[in-house]
Amino acid sequence: MLRFSTRIPFSPAAVRAYHESPGAFLRLVPPWDNVKIISQTGAVAEGDTLVLKVSKWAHTHRFVADSEHGADGSRCIIHDEVDYAPALASFMIDRRMAKMFAWRRERIINDLSRQVGKPMLRVLLAGASGLIGTQLAAFLRTGGNEVVQLVRRAAGDGQIAWNPGQGQLEASALEGFDAVISLSGENVGEGRWTAARKEALLQSRLGPTALLARTIAQLSRPPKVWIAASAVGIYGDRGDEPVDEHSAAGTGFLADLCQRWEDATDTVDTVRVVKARLGVVLSARGGALRKLSNATRWCVGGPVGNGQQYFPWIAMDDAVYAMHHLLFEETLRGPVNLVAPNAPRQIEFARALGAALSRPAFTPLPAFAVSLLFGEMGRELLLGGQNVVPTALSRAFTFSRPTLPDVLRAELGTGVVPAPQDESVDS
C-alpha cells in the first residue's frame, strides 16, 4: 500500500470539483505514461471506477481542509492510497507512483490557477479529437465549462454533427454559445506534398473554416469570440529576421495555405475573431516531439541541414492555457502568435532534447537528404524556420513552461522529482 499526502493551495471544494469533472482523468495522466482507458464510470472522484491497461491497482483519495496552512478552508490536502497487484517490481512501481503524484500536484495547481475565478462558458469545439483538442477539451471541462464537439458522424451527447465537405451545419444548433474554437486541419507534416496532398491540406482547413464563418454570420445569438487556429508557417522561411503579428506573410506553399486559412474567417464581423498562429506544439503524446524523441532515444537525433534555422515551439500546456486566455482577453483580436519566448535554433533544440533524454544529438540529416526524402515538405518544414516573437500574447499572459529544458523534462518525465510517501508535500 502506497500513501501520499499532497498539499494544494486551493479549497477542498475546488479540488474536489476538479476531480469530479469529466476531463479530470485526461488531465491527470502524465504525458510520458502510456495508460489506456478500458472502461470508465464517472471521473476520478470518490466512488468512481476506472479500468486501465496496467497492472491491477486500487486508488482511493480524500479531500480534506489543510487547517495547518489555511484555517479559513482555502487550502486542501489530498490523501491518496494506492494498492496494486501483483506485488512485483515494487521499487519500480513505488517510484513510478511517486513521480506521477509529484507531476499531478503541479498539474492541478497550474490548471486551477488559470481557472478559479473565471466564468464558466459554453464552448463549441471543432477538432476536439486531435492532439491539442483532446487536452483543451479536458482542461475546459475541469474548469466547469460545457464543451460541445463538432463531429463528422452521428452526434451523441455533447456533440453536433456537421459535414464540411458537403457544407452541412445546422445554424440553429449553434445559437447561444459563448465561444467557438476551431482546430480542424490535416497534419501538414505527414507525407510528401504532391498536388493531391496539397489540395487535401487546403480543403481540410478552408472547408470547415468557411462553413463556420457562414454559419456564425447567420446567428441571432452569435458567440462573443471565435478562436480560429492558424500556424506560424504563414511567415514563410524568414532566416534570422524576427517576426511578430505585424509582420507580413511570407512565401511558399505553407505561407499561402495559412494566409487563405486565415482569410476564410474575415467574412465574420459580428464577433471577436482571434487567429491563433501556433508554433510546434510539444507533447510526448504525439506530434513532432514524439517523433524526435524516438529518434533521439536511438541516438540518431541531431542537426537538420545546417541546424541554424529557427524552431518556434510552445508547450502543450501553454497552448491550452493561451487559448483559454484568449477566450477572456477582449483586447486581443486578429493574429496572435502562440509560441514560447526566445525561439531556439534547430540545433539548440536537438541538443536540449538529447540532454533531457541523456542521449547524444550529433547525427546530422543533411539538406540534400531532406530534399530527397521529403521534397518540398521537407524543405519548408525541416530546413526553413521562423524567429517568431509572441508580442501580443506576452502582454498579459504568463507562460507555465517558457524554457526548453523545463518543458522537455516535464513532457518526457525525466526531470520530475518523485513525491515522498507518507509525507505532506509543502507548496
N, C-alpha and C positions, 0 to 999 in steps of 0.2 A: 504494500500500500504506500503510495506516494502522497505526501501532503504539502501543499503550498498555500501561503497566505500573502496576498498581494494588495498593497495599499493603492487606491485610486483617488485622486483629488476631486472627485465628484460624488454627488449624493447617492445613497443606495438605490433610490427611485430611478435616477438617471441611468445608473449602471445596469439595473435590472431591466429597464425598458430597452436598452441597447441589446442585451442578450435575448430578449423575447421577440425581437424584430425578425422578420423572415430573411433578412440579409446577413444576420449575425455570423452564421457558420462560415460563409464565404469570406467574410472579413477577418475571421479569427484563425483561418488555416494559413500558416506561413507559406510564402511563395515557393520556398525550396522543398516543401513537404509534399510528396506525391500521394495525397489522400483522395480517394474517390468515395462519393456517397452512393451506397447501395439502396438505402431507403431512409426516409425521414418523416417523423411525426413532430410537428411543431418546429421550434427553432433550436436554441441551445439553452433554454431556461430549465428551471427545476421541473422534473416530471416529463420532459420531452425525450424523444428517442431518436438516436442516430445509429444506423448500421453502416460501418465503414469498412473499406477493403484494407484492413490492417489486422494485427493480432487482436483477439478479443479483449476489450477492456471496458470497465465501467467507470464513468466520470460523474461525480456529483459536485455541485458547488452551491454555496450560500452567500448572500449579500448582507452584510451587517454594517451598522454605523461604526465609523472609526472614532470613538469617543476620545481617544488619546490625543488625536491630532485635529479634531473638529467637533467640539462639544455641541455645535449647532446642527449637527447632522449633515454637514455639507461634504463630508468625506466618507469613503466606503472601504471596507476590506472584503475582498473576495476570498473565501476559503474553498480551496479545491482539493478533492480527494480522487486519486486515480488508482484503480485496482485492475491489473491486467493478467491475462493467462495466455499461454503457459508462462510460468515464471523462469524464462530462459533469457540469457544475454541481458541480465538485469542492469548491468552497468551501462550498456549502450542505450537501453530504454530509459533508464533514470536520467541520463544526460540529455537524451532527446526531449523528454518531457520538460526538463528544467529549462532548456533553451527555448522551447515552444512557449512556456509561460512567461519568460522574460520578454520575448518578442510580442506576445499578446498584450502584455501590460502597456508597452509603448504604443501599440496599435490602438487600444481602447482610449488611451489618453489623447492621442493625436486626433482620432475621429471625434470624440466628444468635445474637444477644444474647438473644433470647427462648427459643430452642430448646436451646442447648447446656446439658447437664446435666439436662435434663428426661427422664423416662422415656418410652419410645415406647408409644403407645396404639393400641388397635383401636377406631375410631370409626365409628358408624353415622350417616350424614348424610342428612336429608331436606331437599330444596330445594337440592341441590348445583349445579343448573344456573342458579340465579338470580345476580343481581349480587354479592351477598355470598357465597353458597355457592361460586361458582366460585373466588374468591380464597381463601376459608377452606380449601377442599379442597386447593388448590395449596400453601398455606402449611403445612398439616399434613403433607403428603407430603414437602416439602423437609426437614422435621424427622424423617423416618424413620417417621412414623406410618402405619398402614394405615387408609385411608378407604374405606368401603363405602357405596355410594349406594343409597337407596331410589328406585326408578324406576317409572313407571306404564306400562311396556311390557315386552316380553320381556327378562329380565335377561341381561346379558352378564357378562364377568369383572369382579369387584369390584362387583357390583350385586345387589340383592334386589328382586324385583318386589312391588308392592303395589297395591291398588285401594281407596283411602279411600272413594270413592263407594259401593262395594259392601261395605265393611267387611272387605276381604280382606287379610290379612297372616299369613303362616305364623309362628307363635310360635317354633317350633324354630330358625328361621333367625336369630333374634335372641339366642340364648343365647351368653353369653361375651363380649359386647362390654364394653369398659371405659367407654364413654361413648356417649350418644345426643345429637345436636344436631338440632333441628327448626326449619327456617326457612320452612316452607310457608305460602303465602298470596298471593292475587292482589293486585295493586297497587291500593291504595285511591285513588290519585291519577289513575287512568285512567277517564275518563268520568263523567257525571253520576250521582248516587246515586238512580236510580229504584228502585222497590220490588224489581224483579228483580235489579238490580245489587247492592243491599244484601244480598239473600239469597245471591247468589253469593259476595260478600266474606265473609259469615259462614260459609258452608259450606266455603269453601276453607281456613278456619282450624279450625273446630270438628271437622269430619270427620276430617282427618288427626291432629289432636291427641288427640281422644278415642280413636281407633283405637290410637295409640301407647300411650296410658295403659292401655287394656285389655290390650294385649299385654304390656307391661312388667310389669304386675301378675301375669301368669301365669308368669313366668320363674323357673326354679330357680336360674339364674345371671344375675341382673339386672345392669345396668351400675351403676357407682358414682355416676354423675351423669347427669342429663338436663337439658340446656340448651334451654329452650323459648323461642322468640322471642315477643316482645310489642312494644309501642310506647309511647312517652311520650304518645300520644294518650289513654291511659287517664285522664290528669289533666284532660281537657277544657280549655276556654279559661279560664285562671286569671288573666288580666291580669298585674299586676306581682307577684303572690304567689309567693315561692319555694316550690318543691315538691321533696320528695325521696321516698325509698322509704317513709317513714312517713306520707305524705300520703294522704288518702282519694281514691278515684276521683271523677272529675268527672261532668258530664252531657253528653248529646249522643250521636249515633249512634256516633262513633268510640270514645268512652269506654266505652259499653256493649259494643261489639264486642270491645275489648281485655279488658274485665273477664270476659266469657264465655269468651274465648280462654284466659285465664289459669286460670279456674275449671276448665277441662277437664283441667288437669294435677293437680288436687287429689285425685283418686282414687288417686294413687300415693303410698304412704308407705314403700316399701321402698328408695327411692333418694333421694339428694340432688337436689332439683329447684330449678333456677335459672330465674327468669322474667326474661329479658333484655329490658328495655324500651329499645328502640332509638330514638334521635333520627333526624334526617335524615342518612343516610349519604352523605358527599360523595365522589363518584368521577367522574372525567372520562369513564369508560366508559359511564355511563348514569345513570338516576335524575334527581333534581332538579337536580344540578349541570350535567349535560349540557344540559338544557332551559334553565336560567337563563343559562348561559354563552353558548349560541347566541343568546339574546335580547339579551344584553349586547353581544356582538360586533356586532350590528346596531343598537347604540345605542338599544335600546328597554328597557333594564333600569332599575330604579328602585323607588321605594316602592310597596308594595301596600297599598291602603287608606290609613291614616294612617302606616303604616310602624313603628308603636310596638309591635306585637305581638312577643313573643319568638320566636326562631328556634333551638331546640335542635338541635345538629348534632354529628356525630362524623366524623373522618376514616375513610376505608375501612380504612386500615392499623390504626388504633386499634380499630375494630370487630372486626377479625380478631384482633388481639393480645389484646383484652379477653376474647373468647370462649375463646381459648387459656388465658388466665389463670384463667378460671372453671373450667376443667377440673381445675385443681390446687389452687385456693384453697378448702379444705374448710370454711372458716368462712363462706363466702358461700352462702346459700340463700334461696329466695323472691325477691322483686323486687330487681333490680339495674339502676339506670339506666345505660345505655351512651350517654353524651353527654360532650362536652368541657366543661371547667370554664367558667364565666362565659358563659352563653348571651347572644348579642347580640340587639338588636332587629332586625327585618327590614330597616329602612333602613340600619343599620350593615353588615349582611351585603351588601346591594346595593352599597354604596359600596366595600366591601373587594373584591368581585368586579370592579367597574369598575376599581379601581386595579390589580388583578392582570392585567387584560386591556388596560390603558391605554385605557379607554373611559369615557365619561360614564355616570352612573347617576342620571339625574334624571327619566326619563319615568315619570309616575305611572300606576298602574292603580287607578282609584277604586273604592271599596267597592261602589257601585251596579253598576258594570260587572262586577265579580267575581261578584256575586249573579246578575246577568242571564245571564252566560256559563256559570257553573258551578253555580249553585244551591246546595243545601245543602253539597255537597262543597267548593265554593269558600269558603263562609262558615266552615266548620270548619277546613279545612286551610290556607287562604291568609290569612284575616282573623283567625283565632284563633291562640293560641300559648301556650307554657308556659315559665316561667322554671325549668327543671329543673336540679337540683343532683345531681352524681354522688357522693353521700355514701358509699355502700357501696363503690363501685369505687375511689375515691380513697384509701382507707386503705392499700392495698398495691400499687397499680398505677401505673406511670409512663407517662404519655401521650407518644407519639412526636411528635405534632403537636397541641399544645394551643391554638395560636392560628390565627385565620382566615388572616392573610396567608401564613403558612407552608404550611398545607395547600392553599390555593388555588394558590399558585405551584408547589408540588410536583406537584399533580394536572394542572395546565394546562401545565406545562413552562416557565412564564415567569420563574421565579426560580432555575433550575438553572444553576450556573456550569460551563461546559464543562471537562472534564479536559484537561490538557496532553498532547500527543503526545510519545512518546519520552522521557517522564519518569515517575519514580515519583511516585505521589500519596501524600503522607505522611498518616498518621492523626493 
